[in-house]
Amino acid sequence: MFCSTQAYSQQTIVKASIDSTHLLIGQQTNIHLEVVQQKGKSIQLPVLADTLMTGVEIVSVSKPDTFDLGGSIQIKQNYLVTSYDSAIYVLPPFEVIDGVDTILSNRLGLKISTYPVDVEAKKFYDIKDVITPPFVLWDYAAIIWSIVGVCLLILIAWYLYEVKKGRRSLNIFKKVEAPKQPPHVIAINELDHVKQQKLWQQGLAKQYHSSITEILRKYIEERFETQAMEMTSGEILEKMNKISDVDPAYDNLKQILQIGDFVKFAKYQPLPDENELSMTNAYLFVNQTKKEEIIEENKTNETKQQ
């Protein structure tokens, strides 16, 4: 044990104390640093890294606490330390900078001991038996998947043999396609969707007219079996002008394609009436040029009814 001492420099007092001077390896203890100084003076507390000295590690450092003692100020700071080497340590003093002076605290002693081992014990234990692990199905996943794979290969081989003999067909996964809707039904549905989006009301006139013209191009391509998607507006009008079924709605198509080109290439800003007119003409063109489906009547039922 070391006797505590105090260092004085212009009434600045630095003192160190420790909670426990005897620890076992790995245990921790707090070192308390106290500094008493006059008011108005500026001092610098010790700046320590992760070790206090070789063999003694600093676990954490608390924030300084300041207490008013009237004419002076007391500053307290705690250092939590530990050690993993058994030895007797003489801890270095803490250094406090007071202006141009360095004030040293008193030294502390710390003893680190190992855990006691009973070397006189005469009771020995045999090696424990092997423990049987619990059954876990996942441990046998590789074997299970191997069996499943072999069974699957056998099933595939059998099915291919049946196909070769003509007793089975390879089209077991043939997709049943839904009946394709007529071009005019698809076009009307898509025009409804564009109308519900209210694009030109949001300032998206270019997208609005581009959507309408693209819907009509796809409709013309399906309805009249022509490459409308790859043709210019003039080429489409020239082609449609030669088809008699388009005569009643030719002017409607011409208005849509022309204003669509103005908006797309000339950055034309159409009026609200022109936007509405394009949508109206699109509906008229589809309805006036659609291919009507002829539904045959069941003559047998009519005969029976008669």
C-alpha positions in Angstrom: 0.0 0.0 0.0 1.1 3.5 -0.8 0.4 6.5 1.3 -1.7 9.2 -0.4 -0.1 12.5 -1.0 -1.4 15.8 -2.3 0.2 18.2 -4.8 -0.2 22.0 -4.4 0.4 24.7 -7.0 -1.3 28.1 -6.4 -4.0 26.4 -4.3 -4.8 23.8 -7.1 -5.1 20.4 -5.4 -5.0 17.1 -7.4 -6.0 13.8 -5.6 -6.5 10.3 -6.8 -8.2 7.4 -5.0 -9.3 3.8 -5.9 -12.3 1.7 -4.8 -10.3 -1.5 -4.5 -6.6 -2.2 -4.5 -6.9 -6.0 -4.9 -8.7 -7.6 -7.9 -8.9 -10.9 -9.6 -8.1 -11.1 -13.3 -10.8 -9.5 -15.3 -12.5 -7.7 -12.5 -13.0 -3.9 -12.6 -12.6 -1.0 -10.2 -13.0 2.7 -10.3 -10.2 5.3 -9.9 -11.5 8.7 -8.8 -9.7 11.9 -9.8 -10.5 15.0 -7.8 -9.2 18.5 -8.7 -9.8 21.6 -6.5 -9.0 25.0 -8.1 -9.8 28.6 -7.7 -12.6 30.1 -9.7 -11.7 31.7 -13.0 -8.6 29.5 -13.6 -8.4 27.2 -16.6 -6.9 23.8 -16.2 -6.5 20.7 -18.5 -7.5 17.3 -17.2 -5.5 14.2 -18.2 -6.1 12.9 -21.7 -5.6 9.1 -21.6 -6.0 6.5 -24.3 -7.1 2.9 -23.7 -4.4 2.0 -21.1 -3.4 3.6 -17.9 -0.1 1.8 -18.0 1.2 -1.5 -19.5 -1.1 -4.3 -18.1 -3.8 -1.9 -16.8 -6.6 -1.1 -19.3 -9.1 1.7 -19.2 -12.6 0.4 -19.8 -14.4 3.8 -19.7 -14.0 7.4 -18.6 -16.9 9.4 -17.2 -17.6 13.0 -18.0 -16.2 15.5 -15.5 -18.6 16.7 -12.8 -18.1 20.3 -11.4 -19.1 21.4 -7.9 -19.1 24.9 -6.6 -17.3 25.2 -3.2 -17.8 28.9 -2.8 -14.4 30.4 -3.5 -13.2 27.4 -5.4 -14.4 24.7 -7.8 -14.2 20.9 -7.4 -13.9 18.7 -10.5 -14.4 14.9 -10.3 -13.8 12.3 -13.0 -13.9 8.5 -12.8 -11.8 6.0 -14.7 -13.1 2.3 -14.8 -10.0 0.1 -15.1 -9.3 -3.7 -15.4 -6.3 -6.0 -15.9 -5.7 -9.5 -17.3 -2.2 -10.0 -16.1 -1.5 -11.0 -12.5 1.0 -8.6 -10.9 1.4 -5.7 -8.5 1.2 -2.4 -10.3 2.3 1.0 -9.1 0.0 3.3 -11.1 1.5 6.5 -12.5 0.3 9.8 -11.1 -2.4 11.8 -13.0 -1.0 14.9 -14.6 -3.2 18.1 -14.5 -2.0 21.2 -16.5 -2.4 24.4 -14.6 -1.2 27.2 -16.8 2.5 26.6 -17.2 2.7 24.2 -14.3 2.0 20.4 -14.3 0.4 19.2 -11.1 0.8 15.5 -10.3 -1.6 13.4 -8.2 -0.6 10.9 -5.6 0.4 7.4 -6.8 -1.8 4.3 -6.3 -1.1 0.6 -6.0 -3.1 -2.2 -7.6 -2.7 -5.9 -7.1 -4.1 -8.4 -9.6 -4.4 -12.0 -8.6 -5.3 -15.2 -10.6 -8.2 -17.4 -9.6 -7.1 -20.0 -7.0 -6.6 -23.6 -8.3 -7.0 -26.6 -6.0 -4.0 -28.6 -6.9 -4.7 -31.0 -4.0 -8.0 -32.3 -5.5 -7.9 -36.1 -5.9 -11.3 -36.6 -7.4 -11.1 -37.2 -11.2 -13.8 -37.7 -13.7 -13.9 -40.0 -16.7 -14.6 -38.8 -20.2 -18.3 -38.3 -20.7 -20.2 -40.7 -23.1 -21.0 -39.5 -26.6 -24.3 -37.7 -26.6 -26.8 -38.8 -29.2 -28.1 -35.7 -31.0 -31.8 -35.2 -31.4 -33.5 -36.2 -34.7 -33.7 -33.3 -37.1 -35.4 -33.9 -40.4 -33.5 -31.2 -42.2 -30.2 -33.1 -41.5 -31.5 -35.7 -44.0 -32.6 -33.2 -46.7 -29.9 -34.3 -49.1 -31.0 -38.0 -48.9 -34.7 -37.0 -49.2 -34.1 -34.8 -52.3 -32.0 -37.5 -53.9 -34.8 -40.0 -53.5 -37.3 -37.5 -54.9 -35.0 -36.8 -57.8 -34.6 -40.5 -58.7 -38.4 -41.0 -58.5 -38.9 -38.0 -60.8 -36.4 -39.3 -63.3 -38.1 -42.6 -63.3 -41.5 -40.9 -63.9 -40.2 -38.8 -66.8 -38.6 -41.9 -68.4 -41.9 -43.8 -68.1 -43.8 -41.0 -69.6 -41.4 -40.6 -72.5 -41.8 -44.4 -73.2 -45.6 -44.0 -73.2 -45.2 -41.0 -75.7 -43.0 -43.2 -77.9 -45.7 -45.9 -77.9 -48.3 -43.4 -78.8 -50.3 -43.8 -75.6 -49.4 -40.3 -74.3 -49.0 -36.8 -75.7 -46.3 -34.3 -75.0 -48.8 -31.4 -74.9 -49.6 -32.0 -71.2 -48.9 -28.4 -70.4 -50.6 -26.8 -73.4 -51.9 -23.4 -72.4 -55.5 -22.8 -73.1 -55.6 -19.3 -74.5 -58.6 -17.1 -73.9 -60.5 -16.1 -77.1 -59.0 -13.0 -78.6 -61.1 -9.8 -78.4 -62.0 -8.1 -81.6 -59.8 -5.0 -82.5 -62.6 -2.5 -82.0 -63.3 -3.8 -78.4 -59.6 -3.5 -77.5 -59.4 0.0 -79.0 -62.6 1.2 -77.1 -61.3 -0.2 -73.8 -57.9 1.6 -74.3 -59.6 4.8 -75.3 -61.7 4.6 -72.1 -58.6 4.2 -70.1 -56.9 7.2 -71.6 -60.1 9.3 -71.1 -60.2 8.3 -67.4 -56.5 9.4 -66.9 -57.4 13.0 -67.8 -53.9 13.7 -69.2 -54.5 16.9 -71.1 -56.3 18.4 -68.0 -53.0 17.8 -66.2 -50.9 19.6 -68.8 -49.9 16.3 -70.6 -51.3 17.1 -74.0 -48.4 15.5 -75.9 -48.9 12.2 -74.0 -52.7 12.4 -74.4 -52.6 12.8 -78.2 -49.7 10.2 -78.6 -51.8 7.7 -76.7 -54.9 8.3 -78.9 -52.9 8.0 -82.2 -51.1 4.8 -81.0 -54.4 3.2 -80.1 -55.8 4.0 -83.6 -52.6 2.8 -85.3 -52.9 -0.6 -83.6 -56.6 -0.8 -84.4 -56.0 0.0 -88.1 -53.2 -2.6 -88.2 -55.4 -5.3 -86.8 -58.6 -4.3 -88.5 -57.3 -3.7 -92.0 -54.1 -5.9 -91.8 -51.7 -3.1 -92.7 -48.4 -2.0 -91.1 -49.8 1.1 -89.6 -47.4 1.2 -86.6 -44.5 1.6 -89.1 -46.2 4.2 -91.4 -46.3 8.0 -91.3 -49.6 9.8 -90.8 -49.7 10.7 -94.5 -49.1 7.1 -95.5 -51.9 5.9 -93.3 -54.3 8.5 -94.7 -53.4 7.6 -98.2 -54.0 3.9 -97.4 -57.3 4.5 -95.7 -58.5 6.8 -98.5 -58.6 3.7 -100.8 -60.8 1.7 -98.5 -64.5 2.3 -98.9 -65.4 1.2 -95.3 -63.3 4.2 -94.0 -65.1 6.9 -96.1 -67.6 7.9 -93.4 -64.9 8.3 -90.8 -62.0 9.4 -92.9 -62.2 13.1 -91.9 -62.3 12.0 -88.2 -59.0 10.1 -88.6 -57.4 12.9 -90.5 -58.2 15.4 -87.7 -56.7 13.1 -85.1 -53.5 12.3 -87.0 -52.9 15.9 -88.0 -53.3 17.4 -84.6 -51.3 14.6 -83.1 -48.4 15.4 -85.4 -48.6 19.2 -84.6 -48.4 18.4 -80.8 -45.6 15.9 -81.2 -43.3 17.7 -83.8 -44.3 21.3 -83.7 -45.0 21.6 -79.9 -48.5 22.8 -80.6 -50.6 23.5 -77.6 -54.2 22.5 -78.6 -57.3 24.1 -77.1 -59.5 22.2 -74.7 -62.2 21.8 -77.5 -59.5 20.3 -79.8 -58.5 17.8 -77.1 -62.1 16.7 -76.6 -62.7 16.6 -80.4 -59.7 14.2 -80.9 -61.2 11.8 -78.3 -64.7 12.0 -79.8 -63.4 11.4 -83.4 -61.4 8.4 -82.1 -64.5 6.8 -80.8 -66.4 7.6 -84.0 -63.7 6.2 -86.2 -63.6 2.9 -84.4 -67.3 2.5 -84.2 -67.9 3.4 -87.8 -65.2 1.1 -89.2 -65.5 -1.9 -86.9 -66.1 -5.3 -88.4 -69.6 -6.5 -87.4 -69.8 -10.1 -86.2 -72.4 -12.1 -87.9 -74.2 -14.4 -85.5 -75.8 -17.4 -87.1 -79.1 -18.4 -85.8 -79.8 -21.9 -84.7 -82.1 -23.2 -87.5 -82.7 -26.4 -85.6 -84.2 -24.6 -82.6 -86.3 -22.4 -84.8 -87.7 -25.5 -86.5 -88.5 -27.1 -83.2 -90.2 -23.9 -82.0 -92.3 -23.8 -85.2 
